Amino acid sequence: MYNKNLILIIIAQIFGFTAAPVTIFLSGIIGSTLTPVLSLSTLPTAMMVVGLASATMLASRIMSKIGRQRGFIIASLYTTIAALLAAYSIYISEFVIYCLACFMIGNGLAFTHQYRFAAAETVEKDMAPRAISAIMLAGIVSAVLGPNIAVYGQNLIPEHTFVGSYLALAILTSIPIIVLFFYQQEKMVKVEDKVKSGRTYGDFLKSHRFSQAIVVAAMSYAIMSFLMTATPLSMHHGNGFSLSSTKFVIQSHIFGMFLPSLFTGRLIKKYGHSRMIYSGIVFFSITIILSFFENSYFNYLVALTCLGIGWNFLFITSTSLLVLAYEEEEKFKAQGFNEIIVFTTQAIASLSAGLMLTFVGWEVMNIICIPLGILAIFMTIRADRFDSYYRIKI
């Protein structure tokens, strides 16, 4: 399965994706030092998410014009500039510029998320789940590498804490530029006029498998972001757990998100997409059920780990399902449409998590997630029944 292009993409993913965990890890802390308004301290984090959602369609469109290689290289250069701008904003203590830099980092991440599609395109379609799993597994290396480099670099510039962290990040995000120089540019599909007019976004949604893939991906990200974002507040401020305990729970969640990628692709190939979706829903259900019991450390640990595993099963499965639901010449349009829905949903879930925790509490937040899980089940059953009926009619 592993070929030169796939290996290069995995390496580029490791270094390019470090921008996400570093910004998630530092932006709230840095925001609180740059603005006297405590409620605005998480705005830089939100700006990264908004930047990601707003650039998803643009990322697909640019790559459809210039190809994966040039698109990823330009994105790496752009993210590196954003990291340097973040360092500069911290150096001069300018909150607005730091928010802008985080927004730009989000723009760059919109391109980075396209690595999973590029990985699927380097192998045969039946091997796509395993290729996507390899990319997702690389994310755990990013999650470990990025924050550790940020911590080691925080005092690199005396009297300007965290400037060095973003300078170090700029070095990491520039590495894909060199790596991707050796990437073999794919042949751009020549699209005829009749294909350009192709399927509309409405036509995509009428496809049972395509709409299933989008709904499952959006639902998985919404539930995961909604509960993960609220967990530190619920644990530390709501239930008095220490920061070290809260950090370990979040780290366990991240491991749950990425470690199953070692075998998720194989499970999809063996058991099929639908069974993997149902398995992901089971893990989400465990998370929700545990919220009805005492909010102990053990419950949070198990719940957030299961939340990560459920997300992994659902997101990898939905991505590999999406790859099967469009034609080669419409891949960029289809992928961009998928990304804008998924990451806009994530942005809404992340931005609303703190507010919902304040007004309705942890238990009700988990209950709110139940209809989303039911929707994913319904879309899967509908798609399966349609396919079965269609094959019989044929």
C-alpha positions as CSV (number, residue, x, y, z in Angstrom):
1,M,0.0,0.0,0.0
2,Y,2.7,2.5,1.0
3,N,4.2,4.3,-2.0
4,K,6.5,7.3,-2.4
5,N,3.7,9.9,-2.6
6,L,1.8,8.5,0.4
7,I,5.0,8.4,2.6
8,L,5.7,12.0,1.6
9,I,2.2,13.1,2.5
10,I,2.4,11.4,5.9
11,I,5.6,13.2,6.7
12,A,4.2,16.5,5.5
13,Q,1.0,15.9,7.6
14,I,3.1,15.3,10.7
15,F,4.8,18.7,10.5
16,G,2.0,20.7,8.9
17,F,-0.6,19.7,11.4
18,T,1.5,20.8,14.4
19,A,-0.1,24.3,13.9
20,A,-3.4,22.9,15.3
21,P,-2.3,21.4,18.6
22,V,0.2,24.3,19.3
23,T,-2.5,26.9,18.8
24,I,-5.2,25.0,20.8
25,F,-2.6,24.5,23.6
26,L,-1.3,28.1,23.7
27,S,-3.9,30.5,22.3
28,G,-6.1,30.6,25.4
29,I,-3.1,31.2,27.7
30,I,-1.6,33.8,25.4
31,G,-5.0,35.5,24.9
32,S,-5.4,35.9,28.6
33,T,-2.1,37.8,28.7
34,L,-2.9,40.1,25.7
35,T,-6.4,41.2,26.7
36,P,-7.7,42.5,30.1
37,V,-11.2,41.1,29.2
38,L,-11.1,37.5,30.5
39,S,-14.1,36.4,28.4
40,L,-12.1,37.3,25.2
41,S,-9.1,35.1,26.1
42,T,-10.5,32.1,24.0
43,L,-11.2,34.3,21.0
44,P,-7.9,33.4,19.3
45,T,-8.9,29.7,19.5
46,A,-12.3,30.5,18.0
47,M,-10.6,32.6,15.2
48,M,-8.6,29.5,14.2
49,V,-11.7,27.4,13.9
50,V,-13.5,30.1,12.0
51,G,-10.4,30.5,9.7
52,L,-10.5,26.8,9.0
53,A,-14.2,26.7,8.2
54,S,-14.1,29.8,6.0
55,A,-11.2,28.5,3.8
56,T,-12.3,25.0,3.1
57,M,-14.0,25.7,-0.2
58,L,-11.2,27.9,-1.3
59,A,-8.6,25.2,-0.5
60,S,-10.4,22.7,-2.7
61,R,-10.8,25.2,-5.5
62,I,-7.2,26.3,-5.5
63,M,-6.0,22.7,-5.6
64,S,-8.4,21.9,-8.5
65,K,-6.6,24.7,-10.4
66,I,-2.9,24.1,-9.5
67,G,-2.8,20.5,-8.1
68,R,-2.1,19.0,-4.7
69,Q,1.6,19.6,-4.7
70,R,1.6,23.3,-5.4
71,G,-1.5,23.8,-3.2
72,F,0.1,22.1,-0.2
73,I,3.4,24.0,-0.7
74,I,1.7,27.4,-0.8
75,A,-0.4,26.5,2.2
76,S,2.8,25.5,4.2
77,L,4.4,28.8,3.3
78,Y,1.2,30.7,4.2
79,T,1.0,28.9,7.6
80,T,4.7,29.7,8.3
81,I,4.0,33.4,7.7
82,A,1.0,33.2,10.0
83,A,3.2,31.6,12.7
84,L,5.8,34.4,12.3
85,L,2.9,37.0,12.5
86,A,1.8,35.3,15.8
87,A,5.3,35.6,17.2
88,Y,5.4,39.2,16.2
89,S,2.0,40.0,17.8
90,I,3.1,38.4,21.1
91,Y,6.4,40.3,21.0
92,I,4.5,43.7,20.7
93,S,1.6,42.5,22.9
94,E,-1.1,43.1,20.2
95,F,-4.2,41.0,20.8
96,V,-5.9,41.9,17.5
97,I,-2.9,40.9,15.4
98,Y,-2.6,37.7,17.3
99,C,-6.3,36.9,16.5
100,L,-5.6,37.6,12.9
101,A,-2.6,35.3,13.0
102,C,-4.7,32.5,14.5
103,F,-7.4,33.1,11.8
104,M,-4.6,32.7,9.1
105,I,-3.4,29.5,10.8
106,G,-6.9,28.2,10.5
107,N,-6.9,29.0,6.8
108,G,-3.7,27.0,6.4
109,L,-5.2,24.1,8.3
110,A,-8.1,24.0,5.7
111,F,-5.4,22.9,3.2
112,T,-3.8,20.5,5.7
113,H,-7.1,18.6,6.2
114,Q,-7.0,17.9,2.5
115,Y,-4.0,15.5,3.1
116,R,-6.4,12.7,3.9
117,F,-8.0,13.0,0.4
118,A,-4.6,13.2,-1.2
119,A,-3.6,10.0,0.6
120,A,-6.7,8.2,-0.6
121,E,-5.9,9.3,-4.2
122,T,-2.4,7.7,-4.0
123,V,-3.8,4.1,-3.6
124,E,-6.6,2.0,-5.1
125,K,-10.1,2.9,-3.9
126,D,-10.4,-0.3,-1.8
127,M,-7.2,0.6,0.0
128,A,-8.4,4.2,0.7
129,P,-9.5,3.5,4.3
130,R,-6.1,2.3,5.3
131,A,-4.4,5.3,3.6
132,I,-6.7,7.7,5.4
133,S,-6.0,5.8,8.7
134,A,-2.2,6.3,8.1
135,I,-2.8,10.0,7.8
136,M,-4.9,10.2,10.9
137,L,-2.3,8.2,12.8
138,A,0.3,10.8,11.9
139,G,-1.9,13.3,13.7
140,I,-0.9,11.8,17.1
141,V,2.8,12.5,16.2
142,S,1.8,16.1,15.5
143,A,-0.1,16.3,18.8
144,V,2.9,15.2,20.7
145,L,5.6,17.0,18.7
146,G,3.9,20.4,18.4
147,P,3.2,21.2,22.1
148,N,6.5,19.9,23.3
149,I,8.4,22.0,20.8
150,A,6.2,25.0,21.9
151,V,7.1,24.4,25.6
152,Y,10.8,24.1,24.9
153,G,10.8,27.2,22.8
154,Q,8.7,29.4,25.1
155,N,11.6,31.2,26.7
156,L,13.8,31.4,23.6
157,I,13.3,35.2,23.4
158,P,14.1,36.6,26.9
159,E,11.2,38.6,28.5
160,H,8.8,37.7,25.7
161,T,7.3,34.4,26.7
162,F,5.9,32.2,23.9
163,V,7.4,34.3,21.0
164,G,9.9,31.4,20.7
165,S,7.1,28.9,20.6
166,Y,5.7,30.4,17.4
167,L,9.2,30.8,15.9
168,A,9.7,27.1,16.5
169,L,6.2,26.4,15.0
170,A,7.3,28.4,11.9
171,I,10.2,26.0,11.4
172,L,8.0,23.0,11.7
173,T,5.3,24.2,9.3
174,S,8.0,25.1,6.7
175,I,9.3,21.5,6.6
176,P,6.5,20.3,4.3
177,I,7.8,22.8,1.6
178,I,11.0,20.8,1.4
179,V,9.3,17.4,1.7
180,L,6.7,18.1,-1.0
181,F,9.3,19.1,-3.5
182,F,9.8,15.4,-4.1
183,Y,6.1,14.7,-4.4
184,Q,5.1,13.5,-7.9
185,Q,2.5,15.9,-9.1
186,E,-0.7,14.1,-10.2
187,K,-1.9,14.5,-13.8
188,M,-4.7,17.1,-13.7
189,V,-7.9,15.6,-15.0
190,K,-9.0,17.4,-18.2
191,V,-12.6,18.3,-17.6
192,E,-15.0,18.8,-20.5
193,D,-17.6,21.5,-20.5
194,K,-20.4,19.0,-20.0
195,V,-18.6,17.6,-16.9
196,K,-17.9,21.1,-15.6
197,S,-21.6,21.8,-15.4
198,G,-21.8,18.3,-13.7
199,R,-23.7,17.6,-10.5
200,T,-24.9,20.5,-8.4
201,Y,-24.5,20.6,-4.6
202,G,-28.2,19.7,-4.5
203,D,-27.5,16.7,-6.7
204,F,-24.7,15.6,-4.3
205,L,-27.2,15.7,-1.4
206,K,-29.7,13.6,-3.3
207,S,-27.1,10.8,-3.5
208,H,-27.8,8.6,-0.5
209,R,-24.1,7.6,0.0
210,F,-22.8,11.2,-0.4
211,S,-25.4,12.7,2.0
212,Q,-24.7,9.8,4.5
213,A,-20.9,10.5,4.4
214,I,-21.4,14.3,5.0
215,V,-23.9,13.8,7.8
216,V,-21.8,11.2,9.6
217,A,-18.7,13.3,9.3
218,A,-20.4,16.5,10.4
219,M,-22.2,14.7,13.3
220,S,-18.9,13.1,14.5
221,Y,-17.1,16.4,14.6
222,A,-20.0,18.3,16.2
223,I,-20.4,15.8,19.1
224,M,-16.6,15.5,19.6
225,S,-15.9,19.3,19.5
226,F,-19.0,20.1,21.6
227,L,-18.0,17.8,24.5
228,M,-14.2,18.0,24.2
229,T,-14.3,21.9,24.3
230,A,-16.5,21.8,27.4
231,T,-14.5,19.1,29.3
232,P,-11.7,21.3,30.8
233,L,-14.3,23.8,32.1
234,S,-16.6,21.0,33.4
235,M,-13.7,19.2,35.1
236,H,-11.5,22.0,36.4
237,H,-14.0,24.8,37.1
238,G,-17.2,22.8,37.6
239,N,-15.9,19.8,39.6
240,G,-12.6,21.1,41.0
241,F,-10.2,18.6,39.4
242,S,-6.6,19.7,39.1
243,L,-5.1,20.9,35.9
244,S,-2.9,17.8,35.7
245,S,-5.9,15.5,36.0
246,T,-7.8,17.5,33.3
247,K,-4.7,17.5,31.1
248,F,-4.4,13.7,31.3
249,V,-8.1,13.2,30.4
250,I,-7.6,15.5,27.3
251,Q,-4.5,13.6,26.3
252,S,-6.3,10.3,26.7
253,H,-9.0,11.7,24.4
254,I,-6.4,12.7,21.8
255,F,-4.9,9.2,21.9
256,G,-8.4,7.8,21.5
257,M,-8.9,10.0,18.4
258,F,-5.7,8.8,16.6
259,L,-4.4,5.5,18.0
260,P,-7.3,3.4,16.6
261,S,-6.1,4.5,13.1
262,L,-3.6,1.6,13.4
263,F,-6.5,-0.8,12.7
264,T,-9.6,1.3,11.7
265,G,-8.8,1.0,7.9
266,R,-8.5,-2.8,8.2
267,L,-11.8,-3.0,10.2
268,I,-13.6,-0.9,7.5
269,K,-12.3,-3.3,4.8
270,K,-13.3,-6.4,6.8
271,Y,-16.7,-5.3,8.2
272,G,-17.8,-2.5,5.9
273,H,-18.7,1.1,6.4
274,S,-22.1,0.8,8.0
275,R,-21.0,-1.6,10.8
276,M,-18.1,0.8,11.6
277,I,-20.5,3.7,11.8
278,Y,-22.7,1.7,14.2
279,S,-19.6,0.9,16.2
280,G,-18.7,4.6,16.4
281,I,-22.2,5.4,17.7
282,V,-21.8,2.7,20.4
283,F,-18.6,4.5,21.7
284,F,-20.4,7.8,21.6
285,S,-23.3,6.3,23.5
286,I,-20.9,5.1,26.3
287,T,-19.8,8.7,26.6
288,I,-23.3,10.0,26.9
289,I,-24.4,7.3,29.4
290,L,-21.5,8.0,31.7
291,S,-22.7,11.6,32.0
292,F,-25.7,10.4,34.0
293,F,-23.5,9.0,36.7
294,E,-21.3,10.8,39.2
295,N,-18.8,13.1,37.5
296,S,-15.8,11.3,38.8
297,Y,-12.3,11.4,37.4
298,F,-12.7,7.8,36.1
299,N,-15.9,8.6,34.4
300,Y,-14.4,11.6,32.6
301,L,-11.4,9.5,31.6
302,V,-13.4,6.6,30.1
303,A,-16.0,9.0,28.6
304,L,-13.5,11.2,26.8
305,T,-11.4,8.2,25.6
306,C,-14.6,6.6,24.1
307,L,-15.5,10.0,22.6
308,G,-12.1,9.9,20.8
309,I,-12.5,6.3,19.6
310,G,-16.0,7.0,18.4
311,W,-14.9,10.0,16.4
312,N,-12.0,8.1,14.9
313,F,-14.3,5.3,13.6
314,L,-16.9,7.7,12.3
315,F,-14.6,10.3,10.7
316,I,-12.3,7.8,8.9
317,T,-15.3,5.7,7.8
318,S,-17.2,8.8,6.5
319,T,-14.1,10.1,4.7
320,S,-13.5,6.7,2.9
321,L,-17.2,6.5,2.1
322,L,-17.1,10.0,0.6
323,V,-14.2,9.0,-1.7
324,L,-16.5,6.3,-3.2
325,A,-19.5,8.7,-3.7
326,Y,-18.0,11.0,-6.4
327,E,-16.4,10.7,-9.8
328,E,-12.7,11.7,-10.3
329,E,-13.5,14.8,-12.3
330,E,-15.7,16.2,-9.5
331,K,-13.5,15.3,-6.5
332,F,-12.5,18.9,-5.6
333,K,-16.0,20.2,-5.8
334,A,-17.3,17.3,-3.7
335,Q,-14.5,17.5,-1.2
336,G,-14.9,21.3,-0.8
337,F,-18.6,20.9,-0.2
338,N,-18.0,18.2,2.4
339,E,-15.3,20.3,4.2
340,I,-17.4,23.5,4.4
341,I,-20.3,21.6,6.0
342,V,-18.2,19.5,8.4
343,F,-16.0,22.3,9.7
344,T,-18.7,24.9,9.9
345,T,-20.6,22.5,12.0
346,Q,-17.5,22.0,14.1
347,A,-17.1,25.8,14.5
348,I,-20.6,26.2,15.7
349,A,-20.2,23.3,18.2
350,S,-17.0,24.6,19.6
351,L,-18.2,28.2,19.9
352,S,-21.4,27.2,21.7
353,A,-19.8,24.7,24.1
354,G,-18.8,27.1,26.8
355,L,-22.2,28.9,26.7
356,M,-24.2,25.7,26.8
357,L,-22.1,24.3,29.7
358,T,-22.8,27.5,31.7
359,F,-26.6,27.5,31.1
360,V,-27.6,23.8,30.9
361,G,-24.7,21.8,32.4
362,W,-22.6,18.8,31.4
363,E,-25.4,16.2,31.6
364,V,-27.8,18.1,29.3
365,M,-25.0,18.8,26.9
366,N,-24.6,15.1,26.5
367,I,-28.3,14.6,26.0
368,I,-28.3,17.2,23.2
369,C,-25.9,15.0,21.3
370,I,-28.4,12.0,21.2
371,P,-30.5,13.3,18.2
372,L,-27.3,13.8,16.2
373,G,-26.4,10.1,16.7
374,I,-29.9,9.1,15.7
375,L,-29.6,11.1,12.5
376,A,-26.4,9.3,11.6
377,I,-28.0,6.0,12.2
378,F,-31.0,7.0,10.1
379,M,-28.9,8.2,7.2
380,T,-26.9,4.9,7.3
381,I,-30.0,2.7,7.3
382,R,-31.5,4.7,4.5
383,A,-28.4,4.5,2.3
384,D,-28.1,0.7,2.9
385,R,-31.8,0.1,2.0
386,F,-31.5,2.2,-1.1
387,D,-28.5,0.4,-2.3
388,S,-30.1,-3.0,-1.7
389,Y,-33.3,-1.9,-3.5
390,Y,-31.3,-0.5,-6.4
391,R,-29.3,-3.8,-6.8
392,I,-32.4,-5.8,-6.8
393,K,-34.1,-3.6,-9.4
394,I,-31.0,-3.8,-11.6
